[in-house]
Structures are given as structure tokens and as C-alpha cells.
């Protein structure tokens, strides 16, 4: 809808940043096909929260996933097809977990916090062994519960895990207060990465990304327009799509965070502004920006 209004105001800075992520910002091979770009599974969407999965799955399509499955934590599908997005395949979470052709997983968007949701996280951690997995939102809250200690052990053993908490979720994962997290965000993100042997993304102003080797990436893109419902689901969709496409976990997380924020900057600078920015607008803007940077057009 807003494609014609997009502007690449900070072009030289954007191109310099994109050069840091060579596996993300590169042209596609002419002989590629949908199998080249992976199959992402997004698990979440309890009753009343279907939109979270829809946002993440739609974003993954915009970021070039070959195929995307949306798996709903509901006994029956909430709809036969996602309106205007028939490209996304739908399943209940239980049925989706039976598939063996998934190359990347996202779990937690609107998942719920009951025992059934905890069991789903456990199953996803087991099913995704050897495949990249992003845990967000409710999955992080479940992971933080002392009663679910088995989940933490599975997470620590995974090997290709990305965690994307906001400060309150980070506080629960580390057993501290949100104030303590915000008092020293670099210490917090490094502790998250060490404790869970994962790439940790501590969301917020100047989001931090820490890899298990201790290296920290500080993101400079983004604006207050991202303070909107569903923005985190869009970020999960971007990173999850890159993971399913075979991008290294640390690079996928860093590039995904930057692209998410830069897309919001594109919207702000394209006469849309920060106030009232919708999460669903970020995904097509991120697609436009990635293609623009891939093409080399300033």
C-alpha cells in the first residue's frame, strides 16, 4: 500500500551497514527455487492470539522464505486460509510438529502460558534439534519458570538457539528485576547468552545482540514507532526467515534486528511517521529495503 512512498534517505549509512551482513544482503542465484530458501514453521497463536502467528508468518514470506507454515495452538484452525495471504500453509501446532521438512522454527508468538503451551515448547525444542530455533514471548516466560527446569536444559543443549526477550522477559529468565536489566543491559544480554548457550537479543532502545562467544552487537536503527502491538512478532518473522534460509544464527539475529529498525525508519521518513505505525506495515517496508540494498540502488 505504501510502497510508492518509501524513501531511502540514509542511503550511504544503510549500504555500509548492509555490508556487515553478506549472507543476508546478496543477490539471489538465477537457478534457485523455493527449496533453496527453506521452510519456516511458526508455532503459537492460542485462542484470541492468532494474529501474532499471522504477523510472524507473513513477515517471513516478505523476507523470502521458500515456504512458511503457521501452526496454531488451538484444537482446530481458526480460519481455513489467512485472508490475502494464501501462500502461508496452516496447521494446528500438534500436526505441524509431525513434519520432518522444516529447516527453521519460531515458537512463542501468542502461544499461551498453560500446561499445553509448555508441552508444545518442550516438543519444539526436541523436534528442532539440529535446526535453528527462535524462542520469543510466551515461550520465554515458560522457559523462565522454575517448574519447567527441563525446558532450560533442553534449550542449553540445542546449539542453534536465538532468544528475543524484552526487558521484563529477560528479568524473568535471569531471576532479577527489570530495573536491574535496564541498569546494565550489556551485562544482562551477556548473561542471557551464557546461561542459555544461545544468541540473545535484548530488545529495547538500541537493541543488543550477544553471541555465545561474548561478542555484543549494538543496533542503531529504529525509532519510537516500533512501540506498537505485534512489532516483536514481526522481528521474530524476520529473524526466523533468515534462519530458515541458512543464515548463521548470530548474523541472522543482528541483521534481522537492524533490518526491523531500519524498516521503521523508512516508514518514519516516508511521510508515515512514528505515531500510529502498524506492525503489519513494517514487514513490506523491510522487504523493500532488503531488495533495494541487494540491488545496489542508492
N, C-alpha and C positions, 0 to 999 in steps of 0.2 A: 504493500500500500504506500509506503513512504520511500520506496527505492529512488524515485526521481529527485527526492530532496536531499539525499545523502551528499555530504561534503567531506573531503579528506584534507582538513585544514592543517593538521600537524603532520604532513606527509613525510618529511625527512626523518623526523623522530620515529614515526611508525615503521618506516623501512629499516632504520637502524635496529630497532627492537626486534622486528621480524627476523633479521639476520641471525639473531641468537638462537633461533629455533628452526634449524634447517630441515628437520624431518616433518615439520608442520607446514611451513611456507615454501612449497615447491610445486612446480607444475606436475600434472598427472600424466602418466605414460599413455600414449595413444592406444596401446593394445590392452589396457586394463579393462576389468569388468567388475560387476558388483561383488564378486567373491574376493577381489583384490582388497576391498575396503572394509572387510569384517562384518560380523553380525553382533550387534549390541543387544543385550537383554536388560530392561529396566524393571525392577521389582519394587512395588509399593502400592499406593492407591487404595487404601482401605475405604470403606463406605464413607461418602462425603468428602473424600480427598482424591478423587480420580484425576482432578486437574493437575496435580503435582506430577503424576506419571506422564500425562499428556504433554505437559510443558517440556519435561526432560527428553521424552522420546522424539517430539517434534524438533527440538533443538539438535538432537543427534542426527536427524535426517538433513537438517540445514547445514550441518558440519561435514556431510559427505559420507556417512556410514553407508555401506553397501545394503545392509538390511537392519531393521530395528524391530524388536519385539517389545511390546508393552505388557507387563504381567501384573494383574490387579489382585490385591489381597482381599478378594471377595469370592463368595461361593459361585457366583455367576457373573458373566461380563456385564458391566454397567451399560454398554451400548454395543451394537453389532459392528460398528465402524466409527472411527474418530471423524467427526464432521470436517470436511475439507482436507483431511489427511488420510486417505485410504491407503497410502503407501505403507503405513505403520501396521504391522501384524499384531493382533490382540490374542491374549490368552489369560486364563486365571494363573496366578502365581504358581499354584500347585502343578498345573500342566506344563508351564514353561520350564520348571525345574527338571522335567524329564528329558529335555532336549540335550543333545550332545554336540550341537553345531555352533555353540555360542563362543565368540572369540573375546568378549569383554562383558563385564557385568557392572550395573549400578543398582544399589539397593538402599532403600530408606525413604524415598520421596513420598510422604504421606502414608507411610507404611502402617502406622498404629503402634500401640505400646502394650498390647495384651499378650497372653501366652502364645497365641497362634503367630503373632508377629515375631516374637523371639525365636520360635521354632523355624520360621522362614529364614531369619538371619543365619541361624545355625546351618540350615540346609544350603544356603547360598555359599557360605564360607567353605563348606565341604565340596560342593559342586564346582566351585570356581578355582579349586586348587590347580595351579599351573597356568591360570588365566588371570589377566588383570581385573581387579575388583575395586570399585569405589563405594565407600560407605558414607552416607550422609543422613542428616536429620534424625528421624526416629531410630534408625539403625544404630546411630552413635549413642543415643540415650540408652538403648537396650544394652549396648556394649559396655556402658559405664556402670551398670548395676552390679553390685557385689553378688547378688543371687545368680547372675549369669556369668560367673567366672570362666566357665567353659568357653564362652564366646571369645573372651580375651585371649585365651590360649590358642584357639583356632586362628584368630587374627594375627597373633605374633608369629605363627608358623607359616603364614600364607606366602610371603615373599614378593608379591606384586600388588601391594595394597596401597590405596590412597584414602585418606581420611579428610573430610572437608567440614570441620566444625566451625560454628560461630563462637564467640567468646563464652557464652553460657554453656554450650555443649562441651567446649574444651575444659571448662572448670569441672564439669561432672566427670569427664574422662580422667582428669588428674586428681580429683578429690580435693579441690581447693575452691576459692570463691572467684566469681567473675572479676571482682576488683583486683585480685592477685594476678589473674591472667593479664588484665589490661595494664597493670603496673610494669610488667616486663614481658612484652609479647615475644621477644626473641628467645628468652629462656623458656617460655611456655611452649612455643612451637617446636623447639629442640627436644624438650621433654616428651612431647607427644610422639615425635618421630622415634625417639629412643625406646620409649615404653611399649610401643606397638610395632616396632620394626617396620614402619610404613613411611610413605611420603605424606607429610602432614601439611594441610592447607589451613592456616588460621585466618578466617575471613574477618573483614572489617576494613577500616580506613588503612590503605597501604597493606593489603593482604600479604602475609608471609607464607612462603613455601619452604619446607625443610625436608631434605632427603636423609635417608639413614646414615649417610657419611658425615652429617652435621652441617653441610653447606646450606646457607639460607639465601633465598631469593626474595627481594623486596619489590612488590609490584607498585608501579607509579601511575597506572591508568585507572580510570573510573571516577565517578562523581556521586553526589547525593541522590541522583535519580535511581540508583540501584537499591535504595531503601524502599523496596516495594515487594508485595507478596509474589512469590514464585521466582524471584531473582536467583535464589540459591538452587532451585530446580534446573534453571537454565544453565547455570555454571556446571552442575553435575552432568547435564546432557552434553555440554561442550567437551569437558574432560573425558567423560565416558566414551564419546565418539572417537576421540583421538586415541584412547587406549585400545579400543576395538580395532582401530586401523593399524595397530602395531607400533605406535609411537612409545618410546621409553617412558616409564611412569613419571619420572621427575620432569622430563621435558613436556610431557602431556599436561601435567599439573601447572607448571609455570606458564606455558604458552596459553593454556586454557584460561587461567586467571587473567593474564594480560589481555587476551582477546575479548573476554567478557567485559572487562572495564573499558577497553578501547571502543567496543561497540556502543557502550553507553555514552562515551564521549562523542562519538559520531552522531548519535541521536541528539545530544545536547547542542552540538554545533550546527545541526541541520534544521534549526528553527522549530524543533520539537520541544526542547528544553528539559530541565530536570524534573519539574513538578508534573506529576501525573504520568510519568514514563511507565509503560507497562512491560512486565517481564516478557510477554509474547512479542513485543517489538524488538527486543534485544537480539533474539535468535536470527531473524533475517538480516539485521544490521551486521551481525558477526559474520554471516555468510558473505555478504557484500564486501566486507573489509578483508576477509581472508582471500577471496578471489582477486581483489584489487591488488593486494600485496604479492600474491602469487604471479600476477601478470606483469608486475614491474611498472605499472602505470602510476605516475605521480600526478 
